[in-house]
Structure formats: C-alpha cells, structure tokens
Amino acid sequence: MLTGKTLPEDSVVFTIAIIALGAKMAKADGSVSNAEIDAFKQVFQVKKSELANVARVFNLAKRDVAGYEAYARRIASLFENRREVLEDVLDGLFHIAKADDVIHPAELDFLRSVAGIFGLSERFPCIMARHIQRDGNDPYVIMGVDPCVDDSELKRLYREIVKENHPDRHIAAGVPQEMVSIATDRLAAINTAYEQILKERGL
C-alpha cells in the first residue's frame, strides 16, 4: 500500500477510464449486447452504491467507439511501471469481446490497438491465444511455435525450422522425389504462416 497516496487502480481517473474503455470495447462491433454488459460487470466489479454513476458513464461512452485511445493512454500512464495490470485490463476487454460467443474483426482491431497503446504489442499474440481457439490454419500451429515467444525468438526459431525442413536436405539424402515435393509444400506453408505472423505483429 502506498502511504498517503491513492493507488492508481483506486483513483476516479482510472475508474472512469476503465468504464469508458469497456463500453467502447462492447461497441466496437457496432452494437452492445446484454451479454457484453454482463461481462463488463463480471470483470470490472462495482459497488452497488456506485451502479447508477457507472451506468451513466457506460451509457455515454457506448454511443460510439471514438475517443477510446485517450482512455487507453490514460490507463497506460497510470500503470506504466506495472505491465501486469495493463495485461489484466486487456484480458478483461477480451472477456467482454467474446461474451456474445464471437470476436468480430473490428473488436480484434480495437484490442490490438489498445495493446499497442499499452506497450503490449509483442505480448498480444500470447494474450490473444488465451481467449481465441484458432482453427487448423493457425500460423503458430503450422510453424509449431508458442504464440508467447518474443519477436527475436520467433525469428531465431523460423531460421531453425526452415533449415530443418528445407527440401535441399532431402535431395542431399537421396530421398524419393515424392518426399522432396512434400518437403517443398511444407516449407511453403511454413513461409506463409511466418509471413502471416509478421503481419499480425506489425513486423
């Protein structure tokens, strides 16, 4: 506890910013569902005595998505030395986004943007992996790497994977042409997956 000071998470500034950011997250796909409102209440618990005030701020903020960056920057500045809290906030926003059983592309763009403002762009794939079960075309599954690896480790693993799967190794080993073709297709899939990950990470 900080003696004589108000903790950032106890401040009015934080409370208003988190309510507004949560409301704008719910609005990101164009409409606010009851499930998203319930999810907000689950994540950002509010005292009964404050419900009316929270509802007023939430209803004003949910009218449109515009201006969410200012609230995100305010929260980022409050917790610039506590990245784990910023990650918790992002987890909370993901919880709201998936409350109606689907995360809309516009919601994902919103979340990625907030992660950037929070300084968590590199952590975003890892955070996203906790909330979204991707299909068999998941580029991380195709490459066989953990979504939580940082950018430098990703690049190192990519070079290693390419080396291991390069068709030239099969040709040098004298394997049948069919095996070389399979290796060539696999390497092409790995390269496509890697390019997709780079694009998602903004690299």
C-alpha positions in Angstrom: 0.0 0.0 0.0 1.3 3.5 -0.9 1.3 5.5 2.3 -0.5 8.8 1.9 -1.2 8.2 -1.8 -4.1 6.9 -3.8 -3.3 3.7 -5.7 -3.9 4.2 -9.4 -6.5 1.5 -9.5 -8.4 3.2 -6.7 -8.5 6.6 -8.5 -11.5 8.2 -10.0 -9.5 8.8 -13.2 -8.8 5.1 -13.5 -12.4 4.2 -12.8 -13.9 6.5 -15.4 -11.2 5.4 -18.0 -11.8 1.7 -17.5 -15.6 2.1 -17.6 -15.4 4.1 -20.8 -12.9 1.7 -22.4 -15.0 -1.3 -21.5 -18.1 0.4 -23.0 -16.3 1.3 -26.2 -14.9 -2.3 -26.4 -18.5 -3.5 -26.3 -19.5 -1.0 -29.1 -16.5 -1.9 -31.3 -18.6 -4.4 -33.4 -21.4 -1.9 -33.9 -23.8 -2.9 -31.1 -23.7 -3.5 -27.4 -25.3 -6.8 -26.3 -26.7 -7.7 -22.9 -24.1 -10.4 -22.7 -21.3 -7.8 -23.1 -22.8 -5.6 -20.4 -23.0 -8.6 -18.1 -19.4 -9.5 -19.0 -18.3 -5.9 -18.1 -20.0 -6.3 -14.7 -18.2 -9.6 -14.1 -14.7 -8.2 -15.0 -15.0 -4.7 -13.5 -16.9 -5.2 -10.3 -18.6 -2.1 -8.9 -20.1 -1.3 -5.5 -23.9 -1.2 -5.5 -23.8 2.3 -4.3 -21.9 3.3 -7.5 -24.0 1.4 -10.0 -26.0 4.4 -11.1 -22.9 6.5 -11.7 -21.2 3.7 -13.6 -24.3 3.1 -15.7 -24.3 6.8 -16.7 -20.6 6.8 -17.7 -21.0 3.5 -19.5 -24.1 4.6 -21.5 -22.4 7.8 -22.6 -19.3 6.0 -23.7 -21.0 3.2 -25.5 -22.6 5.6 -28.0 -19.6 5.2 -30.3 -16.0 3.9 -30.3 -14.4 7.3 -31.0 -12.1 8.6 -28.3 -11.1 5.2 -26.9 -7.4 5.9 -27.5 -7.4 8.8 -24.9 -8.8 6.5 -22.2 -6.3 3.8 -23.1 -3.4 6.3 -22.9 -4.7 7.4 -19.5 -4.7 3.9 -18.2 -1.3 3.2 -19.7 0.2 6.3 -18.0 -1.3 5.2 -14.6 0.4 1.8 -14.9 3.5 2.5 -17.0 5.6 0.5 -14.4 3.0 -2.3 -13.9 2.6 -4.0 -17.2 0.9 -7.0 -15.5 -2.0 -4.7 -14.6 -2.2 -3.5 -18.2 -2.3 -7.1 -19.3 -5.1 -7.8 -16.8 -7.1 -4.9 -18.3 -6.6 -6.3 -21.8 -7.7 -9.7 -20.6 -10.8 -8.1 -19.2 -11.5 -6.4 -22.6 -11.1 -9.8 -24.3 -13.7 -11.2 -21.9 -16.2 -8.5 -22.9 -15.4 -9.1 -26.6 -16.1 -12.8 -26.5 -19.2 -12.5 -24.3 -21.5 -12.9 -27.4 -19.6 -16.0 -28.5 -17.8 -14.4 -31.3 -14.9 -11.9 -31.6 -15.7 -9.6 -34.5 -12.7 -8.4 -36.7 -13.4 -4.8 -35.6 -13.2 -5.9 -31.9 -9.9 -7.6 -32.6 -8.6 -4.4 -34.3 -9.7 -2.5 -31.2 -7.9 -4.9 -28.9 -4.8 -4.9 -30.9 -4.8 -1.1 -31.0 -5.2 -0.9 -27.2 -2.4 -3.4 -26.7 -0.2 -1.1 -28.8 -1.1 1.9 -26.6 -0.4 -0.2 -23.5 3.1 -1.1 -24.9 2.0 -4.8 -25.2 2.1 -5.3 -29.0 4.7 -8.0 -28.6 2.6 -9.8 -26.0 -0.6 -9.5 -27.9 -0.4 -12.9 -29.7 0.1 -14.6 -26.4 -2.8 -12.7 -24.7 -5.0 -13.4 -27.7 -4.1 -17.2 -27.6 -5.6 -17.3 -24.1 -9.0 -16.2 -25.4 -9.3 -17.4 -29.0 -9.2 -21.0 -30.1 -7.9 -20.7 -33.7 -8.6 -23.4 -36.3 -6.2 -25.7 -38.1 -4.8 -22.8 -40.1 -3.4 -21.2 -37.1 0.0 -20.0 -38.2 1.6 -20.8 -34.9 0.4 -24.3 -35.1 1.6 -24.6 -38.7 5.1 -23.4 -37.6 5.0 -25.4 -34.3 5.9 -22.4 -32.2 4.3 -21.0 -29.0 2.3 -17.8 -29.5 4.1 -16.4 -26.5 7.6 -16.3 -28.0 9.0 -12.8 -28.4 9.9 -11.4 -31.8 13.6 -12.2 -31.6 13.0 -15.8 -30.5 10.4 -16.1 -33.3 12.9 -15.1 -35.9 15.5 -17.5 -34.5 13.0 -20.4 -34.5 12.0 -19.6 -38.0 15.5 -19.8 -39.3 15.9 -23.1 -37.5 12.6 -24.5 -38.8 13.5 -23.5 -42.4 16.9 -25.2 -42.1 15.3 -28.4 -40.7 12.6 -28.5 -43.4 14.4 -27.3 -46.5 14.0 -29.7 -49.5 17.7 -29.5 -50.2 18.3 -31.7 -47.2 16.1 -34.3 -48.6 17.7 -34.1 -52.0 21.1 -34.5 -50.4 19.9 -37.5 -48.6 18.7 -39.1 -51.8 15.1 -39.5 -50.8 12.4 -40.1 -53.5 11.1 -37.1 -55.4 7.7 -37.5 -53.8 9.3 -36.8 -50.4 11.1 -33.8 -51.8 7.7 -32.5 -53.1 6.1 -32.9 -49.7 9.0 -31.1 -48.1 8.7 -28.3 -50.6 5.0 -27.9 -49.9 5.6 -27.9 -46.1 8.2 -25.2 -46.4 5.9 -23.1 -48.5 3.2 -23.5 -45.7 5.8 -22.5 -43.1 6.8 -19.4 -45.0 3.2 -18.4 -45.5 2.5 -18.9 -41.8 5.6 -16.9 -40.8 4.6 -14.0 -43.1 1.1 -14.0 -41.5 2.6 -13.8 -38.0 4.9 -11.0 -39.0 1.9 -9.1 -40.4 -0.1 -9.7 -37.3 2.8 -8.4 -35.1 3.4 -5.5 -37.4 7.0 -6.6 -38.1 
